[in-house]
Amino acid sequence: MVKKLGATETINNTAEDPVKAIKEIVPRGVTYAIDTTGNTGVIKSAIDSLATAGECVLLGVCGDITLNLMNDILSESKKISGVVEGDSNPQEFIPQLVKYYKQGKFPLDKLVKYYDFADINQVIADSTNGKVIKPIIKIDPELAK
């Protein structure tokens, strides 16, 4: 899916060391890494894959993570930033996304899949195995009462 959306490289972190694979593609490391998982192992790999003065942006909520500030951050002047709810102005950002979608520049229909609440087990399975990027669960208003 990500290749269809424009990714030039993909790494299967269950089959290979992601930091080593990234450094083979970009020997000095990446300038930016964005984590959307909130998984502390993925976050640590993202930080380790950064180039000197690189920045890791965290979008997902995570638990505790242990870092050695000197070795992991300060020695190479790396940065970690957090983003909450997109850090955007919704009155500007949402209309811009709609405009991009209408122009074919934002493939929302390829990123989301709708499920009925009754199919919750399928949602979990599809999310776990990577069949869906962003599952959206529809709840019957009658069930919500």
C-alpha positions as CSV (number, residue, x, y, z in Angstrom):
1,M,0.0,0.0,0.0
2,V,2.7,2.5,0.9
3,K,4.5,2.0,-2.4
4,K,1.2,2.8,-4.2
5,L,1.0,6.0,-2.1
6,G,4.6,7.1,-3.0
7,A,7.0,5.5,-0.6
8,T,10.4,4.9,-2.2
9,E,11.6,2.3,0.3
10,T,9.9,-0.1,2.7
11,I,11.3,-2.0,5.7
12,N,9.8,-5.0,7.4
13,N,10.8,-4.6,11.0
14,T,9.8,-8.1,11.8
15,A,12.3,-9.5,9.2
16,E,15.2,-7.1,9.6
17,D,16.8,-4.6,12.0
18,P,15.0,-1.3,11.1
19,V,17.9,0.9,12.1
20,K,20.5,-1.1,10.2
21,A,18.2,-1.2,7.1
22,I,17.6,2.6,7.3
23,K,21.4,3.2,7.6
24,E,22.0,1.0,4.5
25,I,19.6,3.2,2.6
26,V,20.7,6.5,4.2
27,P,24.2,6.0,5.6
28,R,24.3,9.2,7.6
29,G,20.8,8.6,9.0
30,V,17.5,10.4,8.3
31,T,16.8,14.0,8.9
32,Y,13.3,13.4,10.2
33,A,11.5,10.4,11.6
34,I,7.8,10.4,12.5
35,D,6.3,7.8,14.8
36,T,2.5,7.3,14.7
37,T,2.5,4.0,16.7
38,G,3.3,5.0,20.2
39,N,5.3,1.8,20.4
40,T,8.4,2.5,22.6
41,G,10.6,0.1,20.5
42,V,9.6,1.8,17.3
43,I,10.3,5.2,18.9
44,K,13.8,4.1,20.1
45,S,14.5,2.8,16.6
46,A,13.3,6.1,15.0
47,I,15.7,8.1,17.3
48,D,18.6,5.7,16.6
49,S,18.0,6.1,12.8
50,L,18.4,9.9,13.0
51,A,21.3,11.8,11.5
52,T,23.2,14.4,13.5
53,A,20.7,17.2,14.3
54,G,17.8,15.0,13.1
55,E,14.4,15.3,14.6
56,C,12.0,12.6,15.7
57,V,8.3,13.7,15.9
58,L,5.9,11.7,18.0
59,L,2.3,11.5,17.0
60,G,1.2,8.4,18.9
61,V,0.6,8.2,22.7
62,C,3.2,5.9,24.3
63,G,4.1,4.7,27.8
64,D,7.4,5.1,29.5
65,I,10.6,5.0,27.4
66,T,14.1,4.9,28.7
67,L,16.7,7.0,26.9
68,N,20.3,7.8,27.7
69,L,20.2,11.5,27.1
70,M,23.9,11.9,26.4
71,N,24.2,8.9,24.0
72,D,20.7,9.0,22.4
73,I,20.1,12.7,22.1
74,L,22.8,15.2,23.1
75,S,25.9,13.7,21.6
76,E,24.5,14.1,18.1
77,S,22.2,17.1,18.8
78,K,19.1,15.2,18.1
79,K,15.6,16.5,18.8
80,I,12.3,14.9,19.9
81,S,9.0,16.8,19.4
82,G,5.5,15.9,20.3
83,V,2.4,16.7,18.2
84,V,-1.1,16.8,19.6
85,E,-4.1,16.6,17.3
86,G,-2.0,17.7,14.4
87,D,-0.9,21.0,15.9
88,S,-3.0,22.7,13.2
89,N,-5.7,25.3,12.9
90,P,-8.8,23.1,12.0
91,Q,-10.6,26.0,10.3
92,E,-7.7,26.1,7.8
93,F,-6.4,22.6,7.8
94,I,-9.7,20.6,7.2
95,P,-10.7,22.7,4.2
96,Q,-7.2,22.3,2.8
97,L,-7.4,18.5,3.2
98,V,-10.8,18.5,1.4
99,K,-9.3,20.6,-1.4
100,Y,-6.4,18.2,-1.7
101,Y,-8.8,15.2,-1.7
102,K,-10.9,16.8,-4.5
103,Q,-7.7,17.4,-6.5
104,G,-6.6,13.8,-6.1
105,K,-3.6,14.8,-3.9
106,F,-4.9,13.2,-0.6
107,P,-6.0,9.6,-1.1
108,L,-8.3,9.4,1.9
109,D,-10.3,6.6,0.4
110,K,-7.1,4.4,0.3
111,L,-6.2,5.2,3.9
112,V,-9.4,4.4,5.7
113,K,-11.9,1.5,5.8
114,Y,-15.3,1.5,7.4
115,Y,-16.5,-1.3,9.6
116,D,-19.8,-2.0,11.4
117,F,-19.4,-2.3,15.1
118,A,-20.5,-5.9,14.8
119,D,-17.3,-6.6,12.9
120,I,-15.0,-5.4,15.7
121,N,-13.0,-8.7,15.7
122,Q,-12.3,-8.2,12.0
123,V,-11.2,-4.6,12.7
124,I,-8.7,-5.9,15.2
125,A,-7.5,-8.6,12.8
126,D,-7.1,-6.2,9.9
127,S,-5.3,-3.6,12.0
128,T,-2.9,-6.2,13.4
129,N,-2.1,-7.8,10.0
130,G,-1.8,-4.4,8.2
131,K,-4.8,-4.8,5.9
132,V,-6.0,-1.4,6.9
133,I,-4.2,1.8,7.8
134,K,-7.1,3.6,9.6
135,P,-10.1,1.6,10.5
136,I,-13.3,3.6,11.2
137,I,-16.0,1.8,13.2
138,K,-19.6,2.8,12.5
139,I,-21.9,2.4,15.5
140,D,-25.6,2.1,15.0
141,P,-27.2,5.0,16.8
142,E,-29.8,2.6,18.3
143,L,-27.0,0.6,19.9
144,A,-25.5,3.7,21.5
145,K,-28.7,4.4,23.5
